[in-house]
């Protein structure tokens, strides 16, 4: 029996060696496949790196947005502060003319009238340059509550709610009413 066991052992040993060789070959083949496929730790590290990149990009974009908002607020503040700069500059000539008129000691009525007329032209030019327009309705014109303010109604030989007289001119800056024209209107018959 022992002889038989010895005879069987070589074949069992050969089978065991063949199984071991097959396992080694399978392990060698599995090793490259395992090396090609990342482990969970590798995937986690890659995801964490991507999340850090995204957070950095988000923080940079947020900071840039804040900088743009701050610059825009500064620009708006400057625009408000210096909005009348052009208008003020055009009024300087008017002020200079008035000061020069006051320096004249023995001015005749004619020269004063001429100086006032020239100063009024300078002022009108400054108004025109800065889009400041007069609102001065004509007699008989229909009352426009968006531009005119009726201070009284008087009996007149014209249609009701039409302008009879202008007591004070109004003014508009571009399309915005600065001051309405003060008018009297005709009463209804």
Secondary structure, 3 states (H helix, E strand, C coil): CHHHHHHHHHHHHHHHHHHHHHHHHHHHHHHHHHHHCCCHHHHHHHHHHHHHHHHHHHHHHHHHHHHHHHHHHHHHHHHHHCCCHHHHHHHHHHHHHHHHHHHCCCCCHHHHHHHHHHHHHHHHHHHHHCCEEEECCCCCCECCCCCEEEEEEECCCCCCCEEEEEEECEEEECCEEEECEEEEEECCC
